[in-house]
Amino acid sequence: MGKKKKLDFKTYKKNTINSLNEVEHFLRNFRNFTKYIKLYKILK
């Protein structure tokens, strides 16, 4: 094997923060989506 890949903490941190933001957005959108479904069922 060649050189061991050095862990770049700045890149690692940035990627982690981006992933957390994506998850947060997904959950927010999902909550809104469930609200619309409940509203739709009520108004049906």
C-alpha positions in Angstrom: 0.0 0.0 0.0 1.0 3.6 -0.7 0.7 6.5 1.6 -2.1 6.5 4.1 -4.7 9.2 3.3 -4.5 12.0 5.8 -7.9 13.0 7.2 -8.7 16.6 6.3 -10.7 17.9 9.2 -11.9 21.1 7.5 -13.4 19.1 4.6 -14.8 16.4 7.0 -16.4 19.1 9.1 -17.9 20.9 6.1 -19.3 17.7 4.7 -20.8 16.8 8.1 -22.5 20.2 8.4 -23.9 20.0 4.8 -25.3 16.5 5.6 -27.0 17.8 8.8 -28.5 20.7 6.9 -29.9 18.4 4.2 -31.4 16.1 6.9 -32.9 19.2 8.6 -34.5 20.5 5.4 -35.9 17.0 4.6 -37.5 16.7 8.0 -38.9 20.2 7.8 -40.4 19.5 4.4 -41.7 16.2 5.6 -43.5 17.9 8.5 -45.2 20.3 6.1 -46.1 17.5 3.9 -47.9 15.6 6.8 -49.7 18.8 7.7 -51.1 19.1 4.1 -52.2 15.4 4.2 -54.1 16.0 7.5 -55.7 19.1 6.1 -56.6 17.2 2.9 -58.3 14.5 5.0 -60.2 17.0 7.0 -61.5 18.9 4.0 -62.2 15.8 2.0 
